[in-house]
Amino acid sequence: MNTLDIDAVASFLRTAELKSFTRAAEALGTTQSLVSTRVKRLEDGLGRLLLQRHPRLVRLTAEGERFLPAARDLLAAHGKALAAFAVAPEHIAVGISEQAVGAEVPAVLARLTAHDPGIVINLRIEPSRMLEDAFERGELDVVIVRRLAAGRTGEVLREDAVGWFAAPGLVRQADAPVPLVSLVAECRLRRHSMDTLDRAGIAWREAFVGGGMAAVAAAVQVGLGVSPLAARIAPAGTVDIGPSWGLPSLGGSQVVLRSNVATPRAGAFVRELAAAFRG
């Protein structure tokens, strides 16, 4: 193989990062079958199997791991070459709730900006309620929020179960109120958990209020208390102690995308963002 097809390399890279042909197709604005065909053509040309296909997941092979850094370098160089004739950078005001993505905001944004260095992201990380208000005022172009009930607008990217997460060694003290670890007062899930305990007649106390998910995760992991969290973003090593402590169900939640971008370039960014959060 004398040359590499840049579209095939891009298809491989998105599939490897998102671990799904379907999500890669969404990010690239094309079809799953075309992404699969391009990756197969790349593998045939290289004479190497780059991806292991499983029914619900795609994984890198050892050869794929070796090729991944080179693929990223090639796509970055290609983007830099195209940028020589690009118009002025495009600014997008983005709001992301940490209750939607957890502590992985930097990793998500690093991957997104690497695909189009010409996109300048103005980022706000705030509770979902504040982000939705800012979006309605026109201050934000795109928001990713967590909702506990269906809203009137927005695209549901995924649905997550919500539980009571704590360190495995945390022991409930008899007749003592439940020690709560939560985000700032504006957090909907914080209020929802308190109301749920009140309706169940279970006493609680605030043990820790964190200004971000990193602080909340640290407090839970060292055993300061119990935190109401979506299972998907619960800190590593924690467990849902709701059933064993007899705590009421918190139900489910939705991660929702709202966008009002108008340009093709911004639209491509939003597709990438949606794919990173979906599934």
C-alpha positions as CSV (number, residue, x, y, z in Angstrom):
1,M,0.0,0.0,0.0
2,N,1.7,3.2,-1.2
3,T,-0.7,5.7,0.3
4,L,-3.1,5.9,3.2
5,D,-6.7,7.0,2.6
6,I,-7.2,9.9,5.0
7,D,-11.0,9.1,5.3
8,A,-10.2,5.5,6.2
9,V,-7.6,6.5,8.8
10,A,-10.2,9.0,10.3
11,S,-12.8,6.2,10.4
12,F,-10.3,3.9,12.2
13,L,-9.4,6.6,14.7
14,R,-13.0,7.5,15.6
15,T,-14.0,3.9,15.9
16,A,-11.0,3.1,18.1
17,E,-11.7,6.1,20.4
18,L,-15.5,5.6,20.6
19,K,-15.3,1.8,20.6
20,S,-18.2,1.6,18.2
21,F,-18.8,1.8,14.4
22,T,-22.2,3.3,15.0
23,R,-20.9,6.1,17.2
24,A,-18.0,6.7,14.9
25,A,-20.4,7.1,12.0
26,E,-22.4,9.6,14.0
27,A,-19.3,11.6,14.8
28,L,-18.2,11.6,11.1
29,G,-21.7,12.4,9.8
30,T,-21.9,9.2,7.7
31,T,-23.2,5.6,7.8
32,Q,-22.1,2.7,9.9
33,S,-21.6,0.5,6.8
34,L,-19.3,3.1,5.2
35,V,-17.2,3.5,8.3
36,S,-16.9,-0.3,8.5
37,T,-16.0,-0.6,4.8
38,R,-13.3,2.1,5.1
39,V,-11.7,0.4,8.1
40,K,-11.7,-2.9,6.4
41,R,-10.1,-1.3,3.3
42,L,-7.4,0.2,5.5
43,E,-6.7,-3.1,7.2
44,D,-6.5,-4.9,3.9
45,G,-4.1,-2.3,2.6
46,L,-1.9,-2.5,5.7
47,G,-2.1,-6.3,5.9
48,R,-2.9,-6.0,9.6
49,L,-6.0,-6.6,11.7
50,L,-6.5,-3.3,13.6
51,L,-9.8,-3.9,15.4
52,Q,-11.5,-6.8,17.0
53,R,-15.2,-6.8,16.3
54,H,-17.6,-7.9,19.0
55,P,-21.4,-7.8,19.0
56,R,-21.6,-4.8,21.4
57,L,-18.0,-3.5,21.5
58,V,-15.0,-2.8,19.3
59,R,-11.5,-3.2,20.7
60,L,-8.0,-2.5,19.4
61,T,-5.8,-5.4,18.5
62,A,-2.1,-5.3,19.3
63,E,-1.4,-4.0,15.8
64,G,-4.2,-1.4,16.2
65,E,-2.5,-0.2,19.4
66,R,0.8,0.2,17.5
67,F,-0.9,2.1,14.6
68,L,-3.1,4.4,16.8
69,P,-0.4,7.1,17.6
70,A,0.6,7.2,13.9
71,A,-3.0,7.6,12.9
72,R,-3.4,10.5,15.3
73,D,-0.3,12.2,14.0
74,L,-1.4,11.8,10.4
75,L,-4.9,13.3,11.1
76,A,-3.3,16.2,13.0
77,A,-0.9,16.9,10.2
78,H,-3.8,16.7,7.7
79,G,-5.8,19.2,9.7
80,K,-2.8,21.5,10.0
81,A,-2.3,21.4,6.2
82,L,-6.0,22.3,5.6
83,A,-5.8,25.1,8.2
84,A,-3.3,26.9,6.0
85,F,-6.3,28.1,3.9
86,A,-8.9,28.1,6.7
87,V,-11.0,31.1,7.6
88,A,-10.8,32.7,11.0
89,P,-11.3,30.4,14.0
90,E,-14.9,29.6,15.0
91,H,-15.9,30.2,18.6
92,I,-18.5,27.9,20.3
93,A,-19.8,28.5,23.8
94,V,-20.3,25.2,25.5
95,G,-21.8,24.3,28.8
96,I,-21.3,20.8,30.4
97,S,-22.7,19.6,33.6
98,E,-20.2,17.5,35.7
99,Q,-23.2,15.3,36.7
100,A,-23.4,14.4,33.0
101,V,-19.7,13.6,32.4
102,G,-18.1,13.2,35.8
103,A,-14.5,14.0,36.2
104,E,-13.6,13.3,32.6
105,V,-14.4,16.7,31.1
106,P,-10.7,17.4,30.3
107,A,-10.3,14.1,28.4
108,V,-13.5,14.6,26.4
109,L,-12.6,18.2,25.4
110,A,-9.0,17.2,24.5
111,R,-10.2,14.6,22.1
112,L,-12.7,17.0,20.5
113,T,-10.4,19.9,20.0
114,A,-7.7,17.6,18.5
115,H,-10.1,16.9,15.6
116,D,-10.5,20.6,14.7
117,P,-7.9,23.0,16.2
118,G,-9.8,25.8,14.5
119,I,-12.7,25.5,16.9
120,V,-12.2,27.7,19.9
121,I,-14.3,26.3,22.9
122,N,-15.5,28.7,25.5
123,L,-16.4,26.3,28.3
124,R,-18.6,26.6,31.3
125,I,-18.9,23.8,33.9
126,E,-22.0,24.4,36.1
127,P,-25.0,22.6,37.5
128,S,-27.5,21.6,34.8
129,R,-30.2,24.1,35.9
130,M,-27.8,27.0,35.5
131,L,-26.7,25.8,32.1
132,E,-30.2,25.4,30.8
133,D,-31.1,29.0,32.0
134,A,-27.9,30.3,30.2
135,F,-28.9,28.4,27.1
136,E,-32.4,30.0,27.1
137,R,-30.8,33.4,27.5
138,G,-28.6,32.8,24.4
139,E,-25.4,32.8,26.3
140,L,-24.4,29.2,25.3
141,D,-24.5,27.5,21.9
142,V,-24.4,24.0,23.2
143,V,-25.2,22.4,26.5
144,I,-24.9,18.8,27.9
145,V,-27.1,18.5,31.0
146,R,-28.5,15.8,33.2
147,R,-32.3,15.7,33.7
148,L,-34.3,13.8,36.3
149,A,-37.5,14.3,34.3
150,A,-38.3,14.7,30.6
151,G,-37.9,18.2,29.3
152,R,-39.6,19.9,26.4
153,T,-36.6,20.2,24.1
154,G,-33.2,18.5,23.6
155,E,-31.8,15.2,22.3
156,V,-31.5,12.4,24.8
157,L,-28.1,10.9,24.4
158,R,-28.4,8.2,27.1
159,E,-30.4,7.1,30.1
160,D,-28.6,6.3,33.4
161,A,-29.6,4.7,36.6
162,V,-29.0,6.7,39.8
163,G,-27.9,5.2,43.1
164,W,-26.5,5.9,46.5
165,F,-22.7,5.5,46.2
166,A,-20.2,5.1,49.0
167,A,-16.9,3.5,49.9
168,P,-17.3,-0.3,50.4
169,G,-16.2,0.0,54.0
170,L,-18.6,2.7,55.1
171,V,-20.8,1.4,57.9
172,R,-24.2,2.8,58.7
173,Q,-24.4,3.9,62.3
174,A,-27.6,2.8,64.1
175,D,-30.1,5.6,64.5
176,A,-27.6,8.1,63.0
177,P,-28.7,10.3,60.0
178,V,-27.5,9.3,56.6
179,P,-24.3,11.4,55.8
180,L,-24.7,13.0,52.4
181,V,-21.9,14.0,50.0
182,S,-23.1,16.2,47.2
183,L,-22.4,19.0,44.7
184,V,-23.3,22.6,45.3
185,A,-26.8,23.8,46.3
186,E,-27.9,24.4,42.7
187,C,-27.5,20.7,41.8
188,R,-30.9,19.1,41.0
189,L,-29.7,15.6,42.0
190,R,-28.7,17.0,45.4
191,R,-32.2,18.4,46.0
192,H,-33.9,15.3,44.6
193,S,-32.0,13.0,47.0
194,M,-32.9,15.1,50.0
195,D,-36.6,15.2,49.0
196,T,-36.5,11.5,48.4
197,L,-35.1,10.8,51.9
198,D,-37.6,13.2,53.5
199,R,-40.6,11.5,51.8
200,A,-39.3,8.1,53.1
201,G,-39.0,9.5,56.6
202,I,-35.2,8.9,56.7
203,A,-33.0,11.4,58.6
204,W,-30.0,12.8,56.8
205,R,-27.2,15.3,57.4
206,E,-24.9,17.1,55.0
207,A,-21.4,15.6,55.5
208,F,-19.6,17.3,52.6
209,V,-20.6,19.7,49.8
210,G,-18.1,19.8,46.9
211,G,-17.5,22.5,44.3
212,G,-16.8,19.9,41.6
213,M,-17.0,16.2,40.8
214,A,-13.3,15.6,41.7
215,A,-14.0,16.9,45.2
216,V,-17.2,14.8,45.5
217,A,-15.4,11.7,44.3
218,A,-12.5,12.1,46.7
219,A,-14.9,12.6,49.7
220,V,-16.9,9.5,48.8
221,Q,-13.8,7.3,48.2
222,V,-12.3,8.2,51.6
223,G,-15.6,7.3,53.4
224,L,-17.0,10.7,54.3
225,G,-20.5,9.7,53.3
226,V,-23.0,8.6,50.7
227,S,-23.5,10.5,47.4
228,P,-26.4,10.3,44.9
229,L,-24.8,9.7,41.5
230,A,-25.5,8.3,38.1
231,A,-23.9,4.8,38.1
232,R,-21.9,5.7,35.0
233,I,-20.0,8.4,36.7
234,A,-19.6,6.9,40.2
235,P,-16.0,7.0,41.5
236,A,-13.9,4.0,40.9
237,G,-14.1,1.5,43.8
238,T,-17.4,2.7,45.2
239,V,-20.6,0.7,45.4
240,D,-24.3,1.4,45.5
241,I,-25.2,0.9,49.1
242,G,-28.9,1.9,48.7
243,P,-30.3,-1.7,48.9
244,S,-28.2,-2.7,51.9
245,W,-29.0,0.5,53.8
246,G,-32.6,0.4,53.0
247,L,-32.6,3.7,51.1
248,P,-35.4,4.6,48.7
249,S,-34.8,4.4,44.9
250,L,-33.7,7.5,43.2
251,G,-35.0,6.4,39.8
252,G,-33.3,7.2,36.5
253,S,-31.9,10.2,34.7
254,Q,-31.2,11.4,31.2
255,V,-28.1,13.0,29.6
256,V,-29.5,15.6,27.2
257,L,-27.9,17.7,24.4
258,R,-29.3,21.1,23.4
259,S,-27.8,23.0,20.5
260,N,-28.5,26.0,18.4
261,V,-25.3,26.0,16.2
262,A,-25.9,27.0,12.6
263,T,-22.6,26.5,10.7
264,P,-21.5,23.2,9.1
265,R,-18.2,23.4,11.1
266,A,-20.0,23.8,14.4
267,G,-22.5,21.1,13.4
268,A,-19.6,18.7,12.9
269,F,-18.3,19.6,16.4
270,V,-21.7,19.0,17.9
271,R,-21.9,15.5,16.3
272,E,-18.5,14.6,17.8
273,L,-19.7,15.9,21.2
274,A,-22.9,13.8,21.0
275,A,-21.0,10.7,20.0
276,A,-18.7,11.1,22.9
277,F,-21.6,11.1,25.4
278,R,-23.9,8.6,23.7
279,G,-24.2,4.9,24.6
